Amino acid sequence: MSLKNSYYFFIQQKKKNVGIIRILLDNKENTAKISPILILPEFQNQGLAQKSLIQIEKKFPDIKTWVLDTIKQEKKLVHLYLKAGYQIIDGKESRIQDGMNIIYFYKKV
């Protein structure tokens, strides 16, 4: 299935596909949503996700606001997004089930 303004990119290390990132563009609003970004477990904690976020922002220079969401209880992911310059949207949170909440982030560039 193909969605308009939806782009997938492989994340590579030494020419090997080790992850994927998807970008959903809203050109009218100059915004983009990252959903998902995935790195294979054996390649995590090597800075690949952070590098991928930087590269994808450069690939779409007209995008002024980036958004994404993650599970609040996934501390490593929350740390990654904060470290990459994303900010938590205050007051916006969705409960999935007990002990699992989605929080939302944005980044202005």
N, C-alpha and C positions, 0 to 999 in steps of 0.2 A: 504494500500500500504506500502510495506517495502522497505526502501532504505538502501543500504550497507553503513556501517559506520555512521548511523544515530541512535541516542539513545535518548529516552524520559525518564524523571524522574519526579515523582511527588514531589512537595514541600509540606511537611507536618508540621502541628502544632498540637501537642497533638493527634497524630495518625489520623488526619483528613486531607484529600487532600485539599490544599488551593491554589495550583498553579502547574505550570509545567515548565520544562526547557528542551530544546532540544539541543543536541550537534551533530555537524557534524564533523567527524574526517577526517583528511588527514594525514594518518600515514607516507607517504613518506616524507612529509615536516615537520612532527612533529607539525602540527598546528590543531586548532579546532575552529569552529565557533559556537557561541551561538546564536540560533535563533529558536524560541523566548524564552523569559523568561516572564512568566505571573504569577501574583499574584491576587487572587480575591480581588475586591475593599475593602471589609470589613476587610481584613488582610494586607492591604498595610500600609506603614509607621511604621512597627514593626521590621524592620531590616531583614526580611526573605529573600529578594532578595539578599542582600549583603552576608548573611550567606550561601545562596545557591551557589553563585559564588565561595566562598572560598571552600566549600565542593566539588564542581564539579572539581575544579582545583586539589584538592588532590586526587580525584578518578582517574584522568588521569595523573599520574606523568611524563609520557614520553612526554607529550605535552609541548613544549617550547614556543609557541606563541598562544595566544588566540585572536580572533577577534570577533567583533560584530558591529552592527549599530543601530541607533535609529533616531527618528525625532528630528532635532536640536531644534525645538521650545518647546519640552517637557523638560522643565528645570529640573524637578525632576529626570527624567531618566538620563539626562546628568550629573547631580550632583552625582547620584548613581554610575555611571560607573567611573567617575573621582575619587570618594572616594574609590572605590574598586581597584584603581591602574591602570586603563586603561587610555591610552593617545589618544587624538584625532589625527588622521592622517591628517597632514597639507595638504591643497590643494585638498583633496578628499572629494567632496560633490556632491550630486545629487539633482536636483530640481524635486519635485513631482508635485507641483502646487504653485501658489502664496501663500507665507506664510508657505510652508511646504517643508523642505529640509531634506535629509538624510545625517547624518555625520557618519563617520567610526572611530572605535576605535581599538586599539591593546594593548596587554599586554605581555611582555616578562617575563618568569619565570625561 
